Amino acid sequence: MNGYLVVAYGFVWGIFTLYAWVISGRQEKLKREVEELKSAFSPK
């Protein structure tokens, strides 16, 4: 029974880490897009 708890704990942390990594990548992409839009619409 205790072994299942360790496996479940590791699985949950693995999913959380994967989720955080994906969200981080999306955030960086969004930052780049915002910067592109700012430069496109800024007065020249």
Chimera marker file (.cmm) of the C-alpha trace (Angstrom):
<marker_set name="trace">
<marker id="1" x="0.000" y="0.000" z="0.000" r="1" g="1" b="0" radius="0.5"/>
<marker id="2" x="2.786" y="2.428" z="0.859" r="1" g="1" b="0" radius="0.5"/>
<marker id="3" x="4.429" y="1.863" z="-2.520" r="1" g="1" b="0" radius="0.5"/>
<marker id="4" x="1.281" y="3.020" z="-4.297" r="1" g="1" b="0" radius="0.5"/>
<marker id="5" x="1.329" y="6.229" z="-2.292" r="1" g="1" b="0" radius="0.5"/>
<marker id="6" x="4.891" y="6.964" z="-3.408" r="1" g="1" b="0" radius="0.5"/>
<marker id="7" x="4.027" y="6.229" z="-7.038" r="1" g="1" b="0" radius="0.5"/>
<marker id="8" x="0.913" y="8.421" z="-6.865" r="1" g="1" b="0" radius="0.5"/>
<marker id="9" x="2.889" y="11.239" z="-5.226" r="1" g="1" b="0" radius="0.5"/>
<marker id="10" x="5.552" y="11.073" z="-7.944" r="1" g="1" b="0" radius="0.5"/>
<marker id="11" x="2.918" y="10.954" z="-10.661" r="1" g="1" b="0" radius="0.5"/>
<marker id="12" x="1.149" y="14.050" z="-9.317" r="1" g="1" b="0" radius="0.5"/>
<marker id="13" x="4.422" y="15.984" z="-9.090" r="1" g="1" b="0" radius="0.5"/>
<marker id="14" x="5.349" y="14.879" z="-12.599" r="1" g="1" b="0" radius="0.5"/>
<marker id="15" x="2.027" y="16.108" z="-13.986" r="1" g="1" b="0" radius="0.5"/>
<marker id="16" x="2.391" y="19.395" z="-12.088" r="1" g="1" b="0" radius="0.5"/>
<marker id="17" x="5.915" y="19.902" z="-13.431" r="1" g="1" b="0" radius="0.5"/>
<marker id="18" x="4.782" y="19.182" z="-16.979" r="1" g="1" b="0" radius="0.5"/>
<marker id="19" x="1.872" y="21.604" z="-16.604" r="1" g="1" b="0" radius="0.5"/>
<marker id="20" x="4.143" y="24.353" z="-15.248" r="1" g="1" b="0" radius="0.5"/>
<marker id="21" x="6.585" y="23.806" z="-18.148" r="1" g="1" b="0" radius="0.5"/>
<marker id="22" x="3.800" y="24.063" z="-20.743" r="1" g="1" b="0" radius="0.5"/>
<marker id="23" x="2.363" y="27.211" z="-19.144" r="1" g="1" b="0" radius="0.5"/>
<marker id="24" x="5.833" y="28.763" z="-19.026" r="1" g="1" b="0" radius="0.5"/>
<marker id="25" x="6.310" y="28.138" z="-22.742" r="1" g="1" b="0" radius="0.5"/>
<marker id="26" x="2.953" y="29.687" z="-23.549" r="1" g="1" b="0" radius="0.5"/>
<marker id="27" x="3.809" y="32.725" z="-21.406" r="1" g="1" b="0" radius="0.5"/>
<marker id="28" x="7.070" y="33.270" z="-23.285" r="1" g="1" b="0" radius="0.5"/>
<marker id="29" x="5.281" y="32.988" z="-26.630" r="1" g="1" b="0" radius="0.5"/>
<marker id="30" x="2.677" y="35.502" z="-25.477" r="1" g="1" b="0" radius="0.5"/>
<marker id="31" x="5.416" y="37.935" z="-24.370" r="1" g="1" b="0" radius="0.5"/>
<marker id="32" x="7.037" y="37.740" z="-27.810" r="1" g="1" b="0" radius="0.5"/>
<marker id="33" x="3.717" y="38.351" z="-29.544" r="1" g="1" b="0" radius="0.5"/>
<marker id="34" x="2.976" y="41.376" z="-27.348" r="1" g="1" b="0" radius="0.5"/>
<marker id="35" x="6.401" y="42.837" z="-28.114" r="1" g="1" b="0" radius="0.5"/>
<marker id="36" x="5.841" y="42.292" z="-31.840" r="1" g="1" b="0" radius="0.5"/>
<marker id="37" x="2.492" y="44.049" z="-31.645" r="1" g="1" b="0" radius="0.5"/>
<marker id="38" x="3.960" y="46.928" z="-29.653" r="1" g="1" b="0" radius="0.5"/>
<marker id="39" x="6.672" y="47.460" z="-32.240" r="1" g="1" b="0" radius="0.5"/>
<marker id="40" x="4.193" y="47.137" z="-35.109" r="1" g="1" b="0" radius="0.5"/>
<marker id="41" x="1.846" y="49.770" z="-33.716" r="1" g="1" b="0" radius="0.5"/>
<marker id="42" x="4.344" y="52.159" z="-32.182" r="1" g="1" b="0" radius="0.5"/>
<marker id="43" x="4.769" y="55.543" z="-33.874" r="1" g="1" b="0" radius="0.5"/>
<marker id="44" x="7.832" y="55.682" z="-36.078" r="1" g="1" b="0" radius="0.5"/>
<link id1="1" id2="2" r="1" g="1" b="0" radius="0.2"/>
<link id1="2" id2="3" r="1" g="1" b="0" radius="0.2"/>
<link id1="3" id2="4" r="1" g="1" b="0" radius="0.2"/>
<link id1="4" id2="5" r="1" g="1" b="0" radius="0.2"/>
<link id1="5" id2="6" r="1" g="1" b="0" radius="0.2"/>
<link id1="6" id2="7" r="1" g="1" b="0" radius="0.2"/>
<link id1="7" id2="8" r="1" g="1" b="0" radius="0.2"/>
<link id1="8" id2="9" r="1" g="1" b="0" radius="0.2"/>
<link id1="9" id2="10" r="1" g="1" b="0" radius="0.2"/>
<link id1="10" id2="11" r="1" g="1" b="0" radius="0.2"/>
<link id1="11" id2="12" r="1" g="1" b="0" radius="0.2"/>
<link id1="12" id2="13" r="1" g="1" b="0" radius="0.2"/>
<link id1="13" id2="14" r="1" g="1" b="0" radius="0.2"/>
<link id1="14" id2="15" r="1" g="1" b="0" radius="0.2"/>
<link id1="15" id2="16" r="1" g="1" b="0" radius="0.2"/>
<link id1="16" id2="17" r="1" g="1" b="0" radius="0.2"/>
<link id1="17" id2="18" r="1" g="1" b="0" radius="0.2"/>
<link id1="18" id2="19" r="1" g="1" b="0" radius="0.2"/>
<link id1="19" id2="20" r="1" g="1" b="0" radius="0.2"/>
<link id1="20" id2="21" r="1" g="1" b="0" radius="0.2"/>
<link id1="21" id2="22" r="1" g="1" b="0" radius="0.2"/>
<link id1="22" id2="23" r="1" g="1" b="0" radius="0.2"/>
<link id1="23" id2="24" r="1" g="1" b="0" radius="0.2"/>
<link id1="24" id2="25" r="1" g="1" b="0" radius="0.2"/>
<link id1="25" id2="26" r="1" g="1" b="0" radius="0.2"/>
<link id1="26" id2="27" r="1" g="1" b="0" radius="0.2"/>
<link id1="27" id2="28" r="1" g="1" b="0" radius="0.2"/>
<link id1="28" id2="29" r="1" g="1" b="0" radius="0.2"/>
<link id1="29" id2="30" r="1" g="1" b="0" radius="0.2"/>
<link id1="30" id2="31" r="1" g="1" b="0" radius="0.2"/>
<link id1="31" id2="32" r="1" g="1" b="0" radius="0.2"/>
<link id1="32" id2="33" r="1" g="1" b="0" radius="0.2"/>
<link id1="33" id2="34" r="1" g="1" b="0" radius="0.2"/>
<link id1="34" id2="35" r="1" g="1" b="0" radius="0.2"/>
<link id1="35" id2="36" r="1" g="1" b="0" radius="0.2"/>
<link id1="36" id2="37" r="1" g="1" b="0" radius="0.2"/>
<link id1="37" id2="38" r="1" g="1" b="0" radius="0.2"/>
<link id1="38" id2="39" r="1" g="1" b="0" radius="0.2"/>
<link id1="39" id2="40" r="1" g="1" b="0" radius="0.2"/>
<link id1="40" id2="41" r="1" g="1" b="0" radius="0.2"/>
<link id1="41" id2="42" r="1" g="1" b="0" radius="0.2"/>
<link id1="42" id2="43" r="1" g="1" b="0" radius="0.2"/>
<link id1="43" id2="44" r="1" g="1" b="0" radius="0.2"/>
</marker_set>
